[in-house]
Amino acid sequence: MTTSTATTLDVRLAKSEDDIRAAQRLRFRVFFEGMGAVPDAPVAQAGRDFDRFDDYCDHLLVIDTAKEQAGEDCVVGTYRLLRRSVALLHEGFYSADEFDLTHLENYPGEIVELGRSCVDPHYRGKAVMQLLWRGIADYINQHNITLMFGCASFPGTDPKAMATALSYLHHHHSAPEEWSPKALKNRFVNMKLLKKKQIDNRQALREMPPLIKGYLRVGGVIGHGAVIDHQFNTTDVCLLVETGNVTGRYQRHYLQESADLPNQANT
């Protein structure tokens, strides 16, 4: 493996089909080889995680420039971004396979769906996530985005095993009813597994995946109900963040810590 430091990392949007395929290979390694997701035949044969949404999404990439120069697979972190104005011209949002997004029509301005987030296991640490979030913040500003949302996952498919965390989210972080997504009726899993007074808040936060905790720190809220995704071996919630929190509070308390990193996001 090529030795890497923060100085060899850059963040940008995919510029070519080769860039997108590199992101798909990373997603395959993380989701299917690392997390136990079950690929369908075309995905398994290609060794890439892909679907119909990839063709019209933007793909945010963290690149290890040392690997790029060596001609190796160089995408070490990625997010998939889909704006409402783009989704309306195509097949809609990926999350609509799990959640009824009708109420999001009430949310004004441009919104963006975030998905397929992953980082190469050898690069999991502060530097890559800082760059991804810096890239997202620039993307938000560039497109005047008011809300970002997407499926956020707990590992495993037994809601009882994550009852404390799911109940905590339901009682303390529910989205406003007027723009809250709701799990589709045929896939709905009740998140209210414990009463509010039964919840150990510290235990709930210990059970919470780091990415979800990060969204909660910037005012993230959760739609109504969860969904079990057997293919990806996860239990999904719909997480929403008003972007003023990201470009304000998050930049002050997290992004500014990486102000001395080179290679500013260029989206």
C-alpha positions in Angstrom: 0.0 0.0 0.0 1.3 3.5 -0.8 2.2 5.5 2.3 -0.2 8.4 2.7 -0.4 11.5 4.8 -2.9 14.3 4.9 -0.7 16.3 2.5 -1.4 13.7 -0.3 -5.2 14.0 0.0 -7.4 16.1 -2.3 -11.2 16.5 -2.6 -13.2 17.2 -5.7 -16.2 16.0 -7.8 -15.8 13.2 -10.2 -14.8 14.5 -13.6 -15.0 11.3 -15.7 -16.5 7.9 -16.0 -13.2 6.5 -14.7 -13.6 8.6 -11.6 -17.1 7.2 -11.0 -15.9 3.6 -11.6 -13.1 4.1 -9.0 -15.7 5.3 -6.5 -17.9 2.3 -7.3 -14.9 0.0 -6.7 -14.4 1.6 -3.3 -18.0 1.2 -2.4 -17.9 -2.5 -3.4 -14.9 -3.1 -1.2 -16.5 -1.3 1.8 -20.1 -2.5 1.5 -19.8 -6.0 0.0 -16.4 -7.2 1.0 -16.2 -5.4 4.3 -19.8 -5.1 5.7 -21.4 -8.3 4.5 -23.8 -6.7 1.9 -25.0 -9.2 -0.7 -24.4 -8.0 -4.3 -26.7 -8.9 -7.2 -25.1 -10.8 -10.1 -24.1 -7.8 -12.3 -22.6 -6.0 -9.3 -20.7 -9.1 -8.2 -19.4 -9.7 -11.7 -18.2 -6.1 -12.1 -16.7 -5.8 -8.7 -18.3 -2.4 -8.5 -21.3 -1.1 -6.5 -23.5 0.6 -9.1 -27.2 1.4 -9.7 -29.3 3.5 -12.0 -28.8 6.7 -9.9 -25.1 6.9 -10.4 -25.5 8.2 -14.0 -27.1 11.5 -12.9 -25.7 12.1 -9.4 -22.6 14.1 -8.5 -19.9 12.0 -6.9 -17.7 13.7 -4.3 -14.3 12.1 -4.0 -11.3 12.2 -1.7 -8.2 11.3 -3.8 -4.9 10.1 -2.6 -2.7 11.9 -5.1 0.3 9.7 -4.4 -1.6 6.7 -5.5 -3.0 8.6 -8.4 0.5 9.4 -9.6 1.5 5.7 -9.1 -1.4 4.6 -11.3 -3.2 2.8 -8.5 -6.8 3.0 -7.4 -6.8 6.4 -5.7 -10.3 7.1 -4.4 -10.3 6.7 -0.6 -13.5 8.4 0.3 -16.8 9.2 -1.4 -20.3 10.6 -1.1 -23.0 10.6 -3.7 -25.0 13.8 -4.1 -28.4 14.2 -5.8 -30.1 17.6 -5.9 -33.9 17.8 -6.1 -33.7 19.8 -9.4 -31.8 17.0 -11.0 -33.9 14.2 -9.4 -37.1 15.7 -10.8 -35.6 15.4 -14.3 -34.9 11.7 -13.9 -36.1 8.9 -11.7 -36.3 10.7 -8.4 -34.4 10.1 -5.2 -32.8 6.8 -4.1 -34.3 7.1 -0.6 -37.8 6.9 -2.1 -37.3 3.1 -2.3 -37.5 3.1 1.5 -39.3 6.3 2.6 -42.3 8.4 1.5 -40.7 11.7 0.7 -43.9 13.5 -0.2 -43.7 15.9 2.8 -40.2 17.1 1.6 -42.1 18.9 -1.2 -43.1 21.4 1.5 -39.4 22.3 2.2 -38.5 25.4 0.3 -35.4 25.9 -1.9 -32.9 23.4 -3.3 -32.4 20.2 -1.3 -29.8 17.4 -1.8 -29.8 13.7 -1.0 -26.5 12.4 0.4 -25.8 8.7 0.0 -23.3 5.9 -0.6 -20.9 7.4 2.0 -17.8 5.3 2.6 -14.1 5.6 3.4 -11.3 3.1 2.7 -10.6 1.2 5.9 -6.9 2.2 5.7 -7.9 5.9 5.7 -10.5 6.0 8.4 -9.7 9.0 10.5 -10.1 12.7 10.8 -8.4 13.8 7.6 -10.7 12.1 5.0 -13.9 13.0 6.8 -12.8 16.6 7.2 -12.2 16.8 3.4 -15.5 15.2 2.6 -17.3 17.6 4.8 -15.4 20.5 3.4 -16.4 19.4 -0.1 -20.1 19.1 1.0 -20.0 22.6 2.6 -18.7 24.0 -0.7 -21.3 22.1 -2.7 -24.0 23.5 -0.4 -22.8 27.0 -0.9 -22.4 26.6 -4.7 -25.9 25.3 -5.3 -27.7 27.3 -2.5 -28.9 24.1 -0.9 -31.2 24.6 2.1 -31.6 21.0 3.3 -29.6 17.8 3.0 -31.0 14.3 3.7 -30.5 10.6 3.1 -30.6 7.1 4.5 -28.3 6.6 7.5 -27.6 3.1 8.6 -27.2 1.0 11.7 -25.3 -2.2 11.1 -27.5 -5.3 11.5 -31.1 -6.0 10.8 -32.5 -6.7 14.4 -34.1 -3.5 15.6 -34.3 -4.9 19.2 -30.5 -4.9 19.3 -30.5 -1.1 18.7 -33.7 -0.4 20.6 -32.0 2.2 22.9 -30.5 4.2 20.1 -33.6 4.0 17.8 -35.9 5.1 20.7 -33.6 7.9 21.6 -33.7 9.2 18.1 -37.5 8.9 18.0 -38.0 10.8 21.3 -35.3 13.5 21.0 -34.6 14.1 17.3 -37.8 13.6 15.3 -38.2 15.9 12.2 -41.0 18.5 12.1 -44.1 16.7 10.9 -44.7 19.1 8.0 -41.6 18.0 6.2 -40.8 14.6 7.8 -40.3 11.6 5.5 -42.0 8.4 6.7 -40.9 4.8 6.1 -43.0 3.1 3.4 -46.0 1.3 4.9 -44.9 -2.1 3.7 -41.4 -1.6 5.2 -42.2 0.5 8.3 -40.3 -0.4 11.5 -41.4 1.4 14.7 -38.5 3.2 16.3 -40.4 3.8 19.5 -39.3 0.6 21.2 -38.8 2.1 24.6 -40.6 4.8 26.5 -38.7 8.1 27.0 -38.2 7.5 30.7 -36.7 4.0 30.0 -33.9 5.4 27.8 -30.3 5.6 29.0 -29.1 8.5 26.9 -25.4 7.7 27.4 -26.0 4.1 26.3 -28.0 5.4 23.3 -25.1 7.5 22.2 -22.7 4.7 22.6 -24.8 2.5 20.3 -25.1 5.3 17.7 -23.0 5.0 14.6 -20.4 7.8 14.4 -21.8 9.2 11.2 -25.3 9.6 12.7 -23.8 11.2 15.9 -21.9 13.7 13.6 -25.2 14.7 12.0 -26.9 15.1 15.4 -24.2 17.5 16.4 -25.3 19.8 13.7 -29.0 19.6 14.4 -29.8 16.5 12.5 -33.4 15.2 12.8 -34.9 11.8 11.9 -38.0 10.9 9.8 -40.8 8.7 11.0 -40.0 5.0 11.2 -37.0 2.9 10.2 -36.5 0.4 7.3 -34.6 -2.9 7.3 -32.3 -3.4 4.3 -31.5 -7.1 4.1 -29.2 -6.7 1.0 -26.9 -4.2 2.8 -27.4 -5.9 6.3 -28.5 -2.6 7.8 -31.4 -0.8 9.5 -31.9 2.6 7.9 -33.3 5.8 9.2 -34.0 9.0 7.1 -31.7 11.7 8.5 -32.2 15.4 7.6 -30.0 18.4 8.3 -30.8 22.1 7.6 -27.7 23.3 5.9 -27.4 26.6 7.9 -26.1 24.3 10.7 -23.4 22.8 8.5 -22.1 26.0 6.9 -22.2 27.8 10.3 -21.8 25.7 13.5 -20.1 22.7 11.8 -17.5 24.8 10.0 -16.7 26.7 13.2 -16.3 23.6 15.4 -15.0 21.0 12.9 -14.0 22.2 9.5 -11.9 25.1 10.8 -9.7 22.5 12.6 -8.5 21.4 9.2 -7.9 24.9 7.8 -4.1 24.2 7.6 -4.7 21.2 5.3 -3.6 21.8 1.6 -5.7 21.2 -1.5 -8.9 23.1 -0.8 -12.2 21.6 -1.9 -12.8 22.4 -5.6 -16.4 21.6 -6.5 
